[in-house]
Amino acid sequence: MLKEPNCYNKCLVTGPFCNPIYNNNDNYVNVSSKDSEKCLPASCFCETGELIRNGGFELPGVEPGRVLADWESLAAPESRVVRTTTDVYRGNSAASIQTNVLPQPILRTVRLRQSVTVTPGCLYKLKFAERLVALGNLGTDLPALIARIYYVYQGFQYDLLNAAIQKTQIDKKYHLHSEKAGLPVPCNVSAIFVQFEFFLPSTGGDIWNLDAVSLQSVKNTSVCC
């Protein structure tokens, strides 16, 4: 006969005597039998599902000024973010950063950002696929992509992940990247930002595509417990 664990009402782990966990992103949290024996509260368990919304850029934006559903975009003059179906890594669409042609090289900066609700104390990894499809004549600098995971506290930004990708020429195919954050989310933080910032210092005609963005937890339990 199974013996009921001493969980009381605070234990919400998956098991014969406890209720399943739902996190803030509506994902089930699967808890191992070893972790179940610890009888931790629900807030101690990290998500097991995908946290990024519209990571494949399949859904267009419906709000004014929002090109891609769930993503904020900010493009410098003579540049834009579009949803392309002609050169994708997975599915039917990808995000495409593009610049207009100008007489001389000029730096254009484009950002894509999403706010994500997370579990404090959990460690996350970011995956994404990118391809520099076309590039105009360069100036003294090279095109670069900065992938970040950061949080905002008292008006300041703090990086959990800051990964730089620099290009010297166009790509023949997509490159898939997997980057783990250097630090877990602080115990007093419940939301982070995933951001991609493109730097394009050319005469224009650039096309840099992004697809298959994914954010998932690395470990099962929070370091805050």
C-alpha positions in Angstrom: 0.0 0.0 0.0 1.3 3.4 -0.9 2.1 5.7 1.9 0.8 9.3 1.5 3.7 11.8 1.6 3.5 14.5 4.2 2.6 17.2 1.7 -0.2 19.1 3.4 -2.0 21.6 1.2 1.2 23.4 0.0 2.5 20.5 -2.0 1.4 20.7 -5.6 3.7 18.1 -7.2 2.5 15.5 -9.7 1.8 12.2 -7.9 -0.9 9.9 -6.5 -1.6 12.2 -3.6 -0.7 15.6 -4.9 -2.2 17.9 -7.6 -0.4 18.8 -10.9 1.4 22.2 -11.2 0.4 24.8 -13.7 2.9 27.6 -14.1 2.2 31.2 -15.2 2.6 30.1 -18.8 -0.1 27.4 -18.6 2.4 24.6 -18.9 2.2 21.3 -16.9 5.3 20.8 -14.8 6.4 17.1 -14.6 8.1 16.4 -11.4 10.4 13.3 -10.9 9.7 10.9 -8.0 13.0 12.1 -6.4 11.8 15.7 -6.5 8.3 14.7 -5.4 9.7 13.4 -2.1 11.1 16.8 -1.3 7.5 18.1 -1.2 8.4 21.6 -2.3 5.7 24.2 -3.1 4.7 24.8 -6.7 6.8 28.0 -6.9 10.0 25.9 -6.6 9.5 24.0 -9.9 10.7 25.3 -13.3 8.7 25.1 -16.5 9.1 22.1 -18.7 7.5 23.6 -21.9 8.2 26.3 -24.4 8.0 29.8 -23.1 8.4 32.0 -26.2 5.2 32.8 -28.0 5.2 32.8 -31.8 8.8 31.8 -31.9 8.4 30.6 -35.5 6.9 33.9 -36.5 4.0 32.1 -38.1 1.4 34.6 -36.7 1.3 38.2 -38.0 0.6 41.1 -35.7 -3.0 42.4 -35.4 -2.3 45.5 -33.3 -1.3 48.8 -35.1 2.4 49.0 -35.6 3.1 45.3 -34.6 4.3 43.3 -37.5 4.7 40.0 -35.7 2.3 38.7 -33.0 3.7 38.8 -29.5 6.9 40.6 -30.6 7.8 44.3 -30.2 10.0 45.7 -33.0 11.9 48.9 -33.3 13.6 49.7 -36.7 15.9 52.6 -37.5 15.0 54.8 -40.5 15.5 53.1 -43.9 15.0 49.7 -42.3 12.1 47.5 -41.5 10.9 44.2 -40.0 8.8 42.0 -42.2 7.3 38.5 -42.0 8.8 36.5 -44.9 7.7 33.2 -46.4 10.5 32.9 -49.1 13.5 31.9 -46.9 12.6 30.1 -43.7 14.3 27.6 -41.4 11.1 25.8 -40.1 7.4 26.2 -40.8 6.0 28.7 -43.2 7.4 32.0 -42.0 10.4 33.8 -40.5 11.2 37.3 -39.3 13.2 39.2 -41.8 15.2 42.4 -41.1 15.8 44.4 -44.2 17.4 47.8 -45.1 16.9 50.2 -48.0 19.8 51.0 -50.4 21.6 54.4 -49.7 24.6 56.1 -51.5 27.0 55.4 -48.7 27.4 53.0 -45.7 25.3 53.9 -42.7 24.6 51.9 -39.5 21.0 50.7 -39.1 19.9 49.1 -35.8 16.8 46.9 -35.6 15.4 45.2 -32.4 13.0 42.4 -31.8 11.9 41.9 -28.2 9.5 39.8 -26.2 8.6 39.9 -22.5 8.3 36.5 -20.9 6.9 35.5 -17.5 9.3 33.1 -15.7 9.8 31.3 -12.4 12.3 33.1 -10.1 15.5 31.2 -9.5 15.3 29.1 -12.7 18.0 28.9 -15.4 17.0 29.2 -19.1 18.5 28.5 -22.5 17.8 30.3 -25.7 17.7 28.6 -29.2 17.3 30.4 -32.5 18.2 30.0 -36.2 19.6 32.9 -38.2 20.8 33.5 -41.8 22.4 36.6 -43.4 20.8 36.3 -46.8 22.0 39.5 -48.5 24.5 42.3 -47.6 25.3 45.7 -49.2 28.7 47.3 -49.4 30.3 47.5 -45.9 31.9 50.5 -44.2 34.5 50.0 -41.5 32.3 47.8 -39.3 30.9 44.3 -39.7 27.2 43.3 -39.3 26.4 41.9 -35.9 23.6 40.3 -34.1 23.3 40.5 -30.3 21.0 37.9 -28.6 20.1 38.8 -25.0 18.2 37.6 -22.1 17.8 40.4 -19.5 15.6 41.7 -16.7 14.8 45.2 -15.6 15.2 46.2 -11.9 14.7 49.8 -10.6 15.0 51.1 -14.2 18.3 49.3 -15.0 18.8 46.4 -17.4 20.8 43.4 -16.2 22.0 40.7 -18.6 21.5 37.0 -17.9 22.8 36.2 -21.5 24.6 38.4 -24.0 25.7 36.5 -27.1 27.3 38.2 -30.1 27.3 36.9 -33.7 29.4 38.8 -36.2 29.4 38.2 -40.0 32.0 38.7 -42.6 29.9 37.5 -45.5 26.5 36.1 -46.4 25.4 32.6 -45.3 24.7 29.7 -47.6 22.2 28.3 -45.1 20.7 28.9 -41.6 22.8 28.6 -38.5 21.2 27.1 -35.4 22.4 28.5 -32.1 21.9 27.2 -28.5 22.9 29.5 -25.7 22.5 28.9 -21.9 22.2 31.9 -19.6 25.1 32.5 -17.4 23.0 33.1 -14.3 19.5 32.0 -13.1 16.7 34.6 -12.8 17.0 36.5 -9.4 14.6 35.4 -6.7 12.8 38.8 -6.8 12.3 38.8 -10.6 9.3 37.1 -12.4 9.7 38.5 -15.9 12.5 38.7 -18.4 13.1 40.0 -21.9 14.3 38.0 -24.9 15.8 40.5 -27.4 17.6 40.3 -30.8 19.4 43.4 -31.9 20.7 43.6 -35.5 23.5 46.0 -36.4 23.8 46.6 -40.2 26.6 49.1 -41.2 26.3 48.9 -45.0 24.9 50.8 -48.0 21.7 48.8 -47.6 20.0 46.0 -49.4 20.6 43.8 -46.3 18.4 40.8 -45.4 18.9 39.0 -42.1 16.4 36.3 -41.3 15.5 34.9 -37.8 13.5 31.8 -37.1 12.7 29.0 -34.6 13.2 31.0 -31.4 12.9 28.9 -28.3 13.2 29.6 -24.5 13.2 26.7 -22.1 14.3 26.0 -18.5 17.6 24.1 -18.0 16.9 22.6 -14.6 13.9 21.2 -12.8 13.9 23.3 -9.6 14.5 26.9 -8.6 17.7 27.9 -6.8 15.5 30.1 -4.6 14.1 27.1 -2.7 
